[in-house]
Amino acid sequence: MIIYDVHEKVFHSGVSATLTQIREKYWIIKGRQSIKSTITVIYSDNAKTFKRSNLDLKTIWSLIKHPTIARYFASNNIKGQFNVEKAPWCGGFYERLVRNVKTALRKVLGKSSFNRDQLEATIIEIEGVINSIPLTYMYNELNKPFLLTPAHLLVGKRILSIPSVKLPCDSHLSTRSDVHEVISKLEGRIRRSVKAVVHADILIDGVLNLDEIPDEATPPYDLIISIQCLEVPCANFGSFVDVLKRLNKLLRKGGGIIMSSFYECDKWYIGAKQFPNLKISLKNILKALDMAGFGYHDVKSFSALHATKPPQHGGSYFLVSEKL
């Protein structure tokens, strides 16, 4: 695939040009022999020029009479593999993907100009976004299967996280036992691959305070980090992302974090300590988790409990994310 990609980038300029371009980043064993090999199948749409070229090649090969040359071309025959001619959606499918790339590039570039490395990084990110588009229905229930994306067929996992959605409140969850049941289901989604839950506090200055770490646990931890987001987590959004990145480094793949907080509430008092309302919205928390390398978000929100004492709040939410 690397050779084929570079072969197209240098506009089929020959073995030397292709090999020079490849060796700027890669060193392929027996690269010259691989590059000199003939491409036998060309995939394309039903454009008349492509079909005419394929017909001309077949005509030329049918006129060859010399047995040695005929055997050579029979073993190295170039074939054109076209889309289904009676399926008009084939061409439209590829054109729609081209439109998606152009639209994203127009939004990112605007009137600015990028160098080659910046443009390549942008194209790779756009490719990740397009390959993360869901192919199956997105369920709200926890016990339903994960979304299938094109990335699962290419690399076996989702490249980027699914865009966050605002889930409706479950107003029937009116007791603390109902809430604990929801939390246990969220934890159970990650507990398939972890053994312990560690409770943590993110302080105002961005310092991570971990406690209750099992004695046998060593970094990277095979656990869930549970965070109660009552206090303002950090001074700004950037420092919040930095804290989440430090959390990500503590976890093994498959571990995760649970975050919980309230919304539409006044100041809270626990004993003599005062907790202001969380300043970072749920939308920005999900964005920060994506930037820090977390994914597979599950958000469960529900209305205020009947037993809640003043000051009242509009409800609470619990968020589970796994390390990608």
C-alpha positions as CSV (number, residue, x, y, z in Angstrom):
1,M,0.0,0.0,0.0
2,I,2.9,2.4,0.7
3,I,4.5,1.7,-2.7
4,Y,1.1,2.1,-4.5
5,D,0.4,5.4,-2.7
6,V,3.8,6.9,-3.5
7,H,3.6,5.5,-7.0
8,E,0.5,7.7,-7.6
9,K,2.0,10.7,-5.8
10,V,5.0,10.9,-8.1
11,F,2.6,10.5,-11.1
12,H,4.2,7.1,-12.2
13,S,7.6,8.8,-12.8
14,G,9.5,5.6,-12.7
15,V,11.4,3.3,-10.3
16,S,14.1,5.7,-9.2
17,A,11.6,8.6,-8.5
18,T,9.3,6.3,-6.6
19,L,12.1,4.7,-4.6
20,T,13.6,8.1,-3.7
21,Q,10.3,9.4,-2.4
22,I,9.6,6.2,-0.3
23,R,13.1,6.3,1.3
24,E,12.4,9.8,2.7
25,K,10.3,8.1,5.4
26,Y,10.6,4.3,5.0
27,W,13.2,1.7,4.1
28,I,11.5,-1.3,2.5
29,I,13.4,-4.5,2.1
30,K,13.7,-5.4,-1.6
31,G,12.0,-2.2,-2.4
32,R,13.4,-1.9,-6.0
33,Q,12.1,-5.4,-6.9
34,S,8.6,-4.5,-5.4
35,I,8.4,-1.2,-7.2
36,K,9.5,-2.8,-10.5
37,S,6.6,-5.3,-10.3
38,T,3.7,-4.6,-12.6
39,I,0.3,-3.6,-11.2
40,T,-2.2,-6.2,-12.7
41,V,-5.5,-4.9,-11.5
42,I,-6.7,-1.3,-11.8
43,Y,-9.8,-0.3,-9.8
44,S,-11.8,2.6,-11.2
45,D,-15.3,3.8,-12.0
46,N,-17.1,3.5,-15.3
47,A,-15.6,6.6,-17.0
48,K,-15.5,6.2,-20.8
49,T,-11.7,6.9,-21.0
50,F,-11.0,4.1,-18.5
51,K,-13.2,1.6,-20.3
52,R,-11.8,2.6,-23.7
53,S,-8.2,2.1,-22.4
54,N,-9.1,-1.3,-21.1
55,L,-10.6,-2.2,-24.5
56,D,-7.6,-1.0,-26.4
57,L,-5.3,-3.1,-24.2
58,K,-7.4,-6.2,-24.8
59,T,-7.3,-5.5,-28.6
60,I,-3.5,-5.1,-28.6
61,W,-3.0,-8.4,-26.6
62,S,-5.3,-10.3,-28.9
63,L,-3.1,-9.2,-32.0
64,I,0.1,-10.5,-30.5
65,K,1.2,-13.7,-32.4
66,H,4.7,-14.5,-31.0
67,P,4.3,-17.3,-28.4
68,T,6.9,-16.0,-26.0
69,I,5.4,-12.5,-25.9
70,A,1.9,-13.9,-25.7
71,R,2.8,-16.0,-22.6
72,Y,4.5,-13.0,-21.0
73,F,1.4,-10.8,-21.4
74,A,-0.9,-13.6,-20.4
75,S,0.9,-13.8,-17.0
76,N,1.2,-10.0,-16.6
77,N,-2.1,-9.0,-18.0
78,I,-3.4,-5.7,-16.8
79,K,-7.2,-5.8,-16.0
80,G,-9.6,-3.0,-15.3
81,Q,-11.9,-3.7,-12.4
82,F,-14.9,-1.3,-12.7
83,N,-17.9,-0.5,-10.5
84,V,-21.2,-2.2,-11.2
85,E,-22.5,-0.5,-14.3
86,K,-26.2,-0.8,-13.3
87,A,-25.6,0.6,-9.8
88,P,-25.8,4.4,-10.1
89,W,-25.1,4.8,-6.4
90,C,-21.4,3.6,-6.8
91,G,-20.2,6.8,-8.4
92,G,-22.3,8.9,-6.1
93,F,-20.9,7.2,-3.1
94,Y,-17.3,8.1,-4.0
95,E,-18.3,11.6,-5.0
96,R,-20.0,12.1,-1.6
97,L,-16.8,11.1,0.2
98,V,-14.9,13.6,-2.0
99,R,-17.4,16.3,-1.0
100,N,-17.0,15.5,2.7
101,V,-13.2,15.9,2.4
102,K,-13.5,19.2,0.5
103,T,-16.0,20.6,2.9
104,A,-13.8,19.8,5.9
105,L,-10.8,21.3,4.1
106,R,-12.7,24.4,3.3
107,K,-13.7,24.9,6.9
108,V,-10.2,24.3,8.2
109,L,-8.1,26.1,5.6
110,G,-10.3,29.1,4.8
111,K,-8.0,31.5,3.0
112,S,-4.8,30.4,4.8
113,S,-2.1,28.2,3.2
114,F,-0.5,25.2,4.8
115,N,2.8,23.6,4.2
116,R,3.0,19.9,3.2
117,D,3.3,18.5,6.7
118,Q,0.4,20.6,8.0
119,L,-1.8,19.7,5.1
120,E,-0.9,16.0,5.5
121,A,-1.8,16.1,9.2
122,T,-5.1,17.8,8.4
123,I,-6.0,15.2,5.7
124,I,-5.2,12.4,8.2
125,E,-7.5,13.9,10.8
126,I,-10.3,14.4,8.2
127,E,-9.8,10.7,7.2
128,G,-10.2,9.7,10.9
129,V,-13.4,11.7,11.2
130,I,-14.9,10.2,8.0
131,N,-13.9,6.7,9.0
132,S,-15.6,7.2,12.4
133,I,-19.0,7.9,10.9
134,P,-21.5,5.4,12.4
135,L,-22.7,2.6,10.1
136,T,-25.2,1.2,12.6
137,Y,-27.9,2.7,14.8
138,M,-26.8,4.5,18.0
139,Y,-28.6,3.2,21.1
140,N,-29.1,4.9,24.4
141,E,-29.3,1.7,26.4
142,L,-26.1,0.5,28.1
143,N,-26.6,-3.2,27.2
144,K,-26.8,-2.6,23.4
145,P,-23.9,-3.2,21.1
146,F,-21.3,-0.6,20.3
147,L,-21.5,1.4,17.1
148,L,-19.9,-0.1,14.0
149,T,-17.8,2.4,12.0
150,P,-15.6,2.0,8.8
151,A,-12.6,2.2,11.1
152,H,-13.6,-1.1,12.7
153,L,-13.2,-2.7,9.2
154,L,-9.9,-1.0,8.6
155,V,-8.0,-1.2,11.9
156,G,-10.4,-3.1,14.2
157,K,-11.4,-0.2,16.5
158,R,-12.9,3.2,16.3
159,I,-10.4,6.0,15.6
160,L,-12.3,8.9,17.1
161,S,-15.0,9.1,19.7
162,I,-18.7,9.2,18.7
163,P,-20.0,12.8,18.9
164,S,-21.7,13.5,22.1
165,V,-25.5,13.7,22.3
166,K,-27.7,15.2,24.9
167,L,-29.6,12.3,26.5
168,P,-33.0,12.9,28.1
169,C,-33.3,12.8,31.9
170,D,-34.7,9.7,33.4
171,S,-37.2,11.3,35.7
172,H,-38.4,8.0,37.2
173,L,-35.0,7.7,39.0
174,S,-36.3,9.3,42.2
175,T,-34.4,7.3,44.9
176,R,-30.7,6.9,45.7
177,S,-31.0,3.1,45.1
178,D,-32.0,3.8,41.5
179,V,-29.1,6.1,41.1
180,H,-26.6,3.5,42.5
181,E,-28.1,0.9,40.2
182,V,-27.3,3.1,37.2
183,I,-23.8,3.7,38.4
184,S,-23.1,0.0,38.9
185,K,-24.3,-0.7,35.3
186,L,-21.9,2.0,34.0
187,E,-19.0,0.6,36.1
188,G,-19.9,-2.9,34.9
189,R,-19.2,-1.8,31.3
190,I,-15.5,-1.3,32.2
191,R,-15.2,-3.9,34.9
192,R,-15.0,-6.6,32.2
193,S,-11.3,-5.7,32.0
194,V,-10.4,-3.9,35.3
195,K,-10.1,-5.1,38.9
196,A,-10.3,-2.0,41.1
197,V,-11.9,1.4,41.5
198,V,-9.8,4.3,42.7
199,H,-11.5,7.5,43.9
200,A,-9.8,10.8,42.9
201,D,-10.2,14.5,43.3
202,I,-9.1,17.1,40.7
203,L,-8.2,20.2,42.7
204,I,-8.6,23.7,41.6
205,D,-4.9,24.1,40.8
206,G,-5.1,21.0,38.5
207,V,-3.4,18.6,41.0
208,L,-4.7,15.1,40.9
209,N,-5.2,13.6,44.3
210,L,-5.5,9.8,44.2
211,D,-6.4,7.7,47.2
212,E,-7.5,4.1,48.0
213,I,-5.1,2.6,45.5
214,P,-4.7,-1.1,46.1
215,D,-1.3,-2.2,47.4
216,E,-0.7,-4.6,44.5
217,A,-1.5,-2.0,41.9
218,T,1.4,-0.4,40.0
219,P,1.3,2.1,37.1
220,P,-0.1,1.8,34.5
221,Y,-3.1,0.9,36.6
222,D,-5.7,-1.7,35.6
223,L,-8.6,0.2,37.2
224,I,-11.4,2.8,37.1
225,I,-10.7,6.3,38.4
226,S,-13.9,7.7,39.8
227,I,-14.1,11.5,40.0
228,Q,-16.7,13.6,41.7
229,C,-16.8,16.9,39.8
230,L,-18.2,19.2,42.5
231,E,-15.3,21.6,42.7
232,V,-14.1,23.6,39.8
233,P,-11.6,21.0,38.3
234,C,-9.0,23.4,37.0
235,A,-8.3,27.1,36.3
236,N,-9.1,26.7,32.6
237,F,-10.0,24.2,29.9
238,G,-6.4,23.6,28.8
239,S,-5.3,22.7,32.3
240,F,-8.3,20.3,32.6
241,V,-7.2,18.6,29.4
242,D,-3.7,18.2,30.8
243,V,-5.0,16.6,34.0
244,L,-7.0,14.1,31.9
245,K,-3.9,13.3,29.8
246,R,-2.0,12.5,33.1
247,L,-5.0,10.3,34.0
248,N,-4.7,8.5,30.7
249,K,-1.1,7.7,31.3
250,L,-2.0,6.1,34.6
251,L,-4.3,3.6,33.0
252,R,-3.9,0.5,31.0
253,K,-5.8,0.1,27.8
254,G,-9.4,-0.9,28.7
255,G,-9.3,1.0,32.0
256,G,-11.4,4.1,32.3
257,I,-12.8,6.9,34.4
258,I,-16.2,7.8,35.8
259,M,-17.1,11.4,36.3
260,S,-20.2,12.7,38.0
261,S,-21.6,16.1,38.8
262,F,-24.7,18.3,39.1
263,Y,-26.1,20.9,36.8
264,E,-28.4,23.9,37.3
265,C,-27.5,24.2,41.0
266,D,-26.4,26.9,43.4
267,K,-23.4,26.7,45.8
268,W,-23.1,23.5,47.8
269,Y,-21.9,23.2,51.4
270,I,-20.5,19.9,52.8
271,G,-19.8,20.7,56.4
272,A,-17.9,24.0,56.4
273,K,-16.5,23.6,52.9
274,Q,-18.2,25.4,50.0
275,F,-18.3,23.9,46.5
276,P,-19.2,26.3,43.6
277,N,-21.2,25.0,40.6
278,L,-19.1,23.2,38.1
279,K,-17.8,25.7,35.5
280,I,-17.0,23.2,32.8
281,S,-20.1,22.1,30.9
282,L,-20.7,18.5,30.0
283,K,-20.1,19.2,26.3
284,N,-16.7,20.6,27.1
285,I,-15.9,17.7,29.4
286,L,-16.6,15.3,26.5
287,K,-14.5,17.4,24.2
288,A,-11.6,17.3,26.8
289,L,-11.9,13.5,27.1
290,D,-11.6,13.2,23.3
291,M,-8.5,15.4,23.3
292,A,-7.0,13.4,26.2
293,G,-7.3,10.0,24.4
294,F,-10.5,8.6,25.9
295,G,-13.5,7.2,24.0
296,Y,-16.6,5.0,24.1
297,H,-18.4,7.6,26.2
298,D,-21.6,6.7,28.0
299,V,-23.6,9.5,29.6
300,K,-26.5,8.9,31.9
301,S,-28.4,11.9,33.3
302,F,-31.4,12.1,35.5
303,S,-33.5,14.6,37.3
304,A,-33.1,15.8,40.9
305,L,-33.7,13.4,43.7
306,H,-36.8,13.9,45.8
307,A,-34.7,13.6,49.0
308,T,-32.3,16.4,48.0
309,K,-32.1,19.2,50.5
310,P,-31.9,22.9,49.5
311,P,-30.3,24.3,47.6
312,Q,-32.0,22.5,44.8
313,H,-30.4,21.4,41.5
314,G,-31.7,20.6,38.1
315,G,-30.3,17.1,38.1
316,S,-27.1,15.2,37.8
317,Y,-25.2,13.1,35.4
318,F,-22.7,10.2,35.3
319,L,-20.1,9.8,32.5
320,V,-18.0,6.7,31.8
321,S,-15.1,6.8,29.3
322,E,-12.5,4.2,28.4
323,K,-8.9,4.6,27.5
324,L,-8.4,4.0,23.8
